[in-house]
Amino acid sequence: MIDASGQGDYTNYLPSNKLVIPVDTSLVLANGTVEVIIRNRMVSPMIWEYSDNYAYKGDLAIMDLLSNNGWKRPVYISTTVLQTNTGSGKIFIQEGMAYRLAPVKLKVPSR
């Protein structure tokens, strides 16, 4: 929280639009988070970018989940919820009606 006006009215502040997430490359290959055929696209660390200057509570919850998950379990997001502040979806792999978060850099088709 910062005192933006100097008058004691504190407001929440997110100092960056990027979240850097460390990636244990051997773990994500071993547990299947990244398939062997796309291991050359793996990134470490993974950078989660926001295109806007704000983050909602749901975005903050996802940031907390990612920073504490340690890549031990897969993280899925519904296809109906993804179009939030996720930086164009380059870090998601679609599996049916859900997107799986993976530390890979994918090409996103232009619209």
Rosetta blueprint (number, residue, H / E / L):
1 M L
2 I E
3 D E
4 A L
5 S L
6 G L
7 Q L
8 G L
9 D L
10 Y E
11 T E
12 N L
13 Y L
14 L L
15 P L
16 S L
17 N L
18 K E
19 L E
20 V E
21 I E
22 P L
23 V L
24 D L
25 T H
26 S H
27 L H
28 V H
29 L H
30 A H
31 N L
32 G L
33 T L
34 V L
35 E L
36 V H
37 I H
38 I H
39 R H
40 N H
41 R H
42 M E
43 V L
44 S L
45 P L
46 M E
47 I E
48 W E
49 E E
50 Y L
51 S L
52 D L
53 N L
54 Y L
55 A L
56 Y L
57 K H
58 G H
59 D H
60 L H
61 A H
62 I H
63 M H
64 D H
65 L H
66 L H
67 S H
68 N H
69 N H
70 G L
71 W L
72 K L
73 R L
74 P L
75 V L
76 Y E
77 I E
78 S E
79 T L
80 T L
81 V L
82 L L
83 Q L
84 T L
85 N L
86 T L
87 G L
88 S L
89 G L
90 K L
91 I L
92 F E
93 I E
94 Q E
95 E E
96 G L
97 M L
98 A E
99 Y E
100 R E
101 L E
102 A L
103 P L
104 V E
105 K L
106 L L
107 K L
108 V L
109 P L
110 S L
111 R L
